[in-house]
Amino acid sequence: MSEVVLDASALLTLLNDEPGADVVAEALPGAVVSAVNMSEVAAKLCGAGMPEKVIHQVIDSLGLEIIPFDEAQAYQAGILYLAAKHAGLSLGDRACLGLAKILGLPALTADKTWKTLSIGVTVILVR
């Protein structure tokens, strides 16, 4: 059963073994991630020089359920634009928060600006 939606920043915290990695590791067994956020993680790993095959192995080893970005999420991410505009959130940020809102789950992130939002989603900071 899903318990939390992971943001790309949370996954990168884990993969880079940064402060807060332990919080993300504890959440993994009950975590889901938007395909949009998984794409962001793959892009960062690729940009750091990781080969495609290794990117797949690393991401697959996490055992995450990757949720496809569907029509409902597209609308939700778009609707969150005005409420999140002051925080400068990207599409990826809004995809994570929109999925969390749709599923009724908290969002786990390293992005402290998310705590300034009032959008009906519980935000948990990893550090």
N, C-alpha and C positions, 0 to 999 in steps of 0.2 A: 504494500500500500504506500502510495506517495505521501511524503510528509513535508517536502520543501522543494521549491524551484530554485535552481542554481543559476546565478548570473555568470557570464564569462569571466568577470573579475574574480569571482570566488574560485572557479576552476583553475584559473591561472595562478592564484595564490597557492593552491595545492600543488600544481605541477611544477612551480618554481620554488617550492618549499620555503615560502615566505611566512612571516608572522601571520597566524590565523589558519595555517594549513591544517592544523589539528582539528579545528572547528569544522572545516569542510570535510575532512576525512570521516569524522563522526557522523556527518549528515549523509554521506554517500549511499548507505544501504536503502534509504527511503527518499532518494532524490530523483528529480526529473530535470531535464533541460530542454529549452526550445532549440529547434534546429538552427535558428538564427544565431543563438549564442554559441552553439557548437561550431558554427562556421567561423565566428569570431576567434574562438580558441584555435581552430585549425589554421587560420590566417596568421595568428601570432606565432605559432609553432613553426610554420613554414617560413615566416619572416626571420626567425632565429636560426634558420638553416637546417631544420629537421626534415629529413626525407619523407615523402608521402607515405611510404609503407610504415615507417616508424610512427608517424602521426596517427595512422589508423590503429596501430597496436597500442599506443599510449591511451588513446580515447576509448577504444574497446575494452581495455583492461579495467577501466573505471566501473564498468557494469551499469552505466546510466541508461535510463529510458530516455531516448531522444524523441521529443514530441514534434511531429511535422508542423510547420507554420501554415495554418489553414485560414479559411475565410473569416471565421469568428475571431481568431487572433489578429488578423490583419485589421479588422474594424476596431478591435479593442486597443491595439497599439496606436492607431490613428486618433481615436477618441482621447487617449491619454496625452496627446500632444499639448493641448492648452494647459492642462493641469500640471504638466511637468516642464513646460517651457522655461520657467524661471530657473530650473536646475540644469538646463542645457542637455537634457537626455537625448541619446542617440536612438535610432530605430532599434538597435539591439537591446538597449536598456528598457525601452517601452515594450519590446517583445517579451522580455522576461517578466516584467511587471504585469503585462496584460495576461500572460499565461497564468501567473500566480492568482490574479483576480478571477479569471475564469474557473480555475480549479479550487479556489477558496483556500489556497495554501500561502504560507509566508514565503518571501523571497530572500535568499541568502546572497549577500554581496559584500564587496570590499569598498564600494562607493558610498562614502559618508553623506553625500548630498541627498541620497535617497531618503534619509531620515527627515528631511525637510518637507517631504511630500505628504499630502493628505488626499489619498486616492482610494482608500479602503483596502489597502494591502499592508500586512504586517511586514516590516523590513527588519531583517536580522543582519547585523554587521559581523564580519568574521574577525575584525580587529578594531 
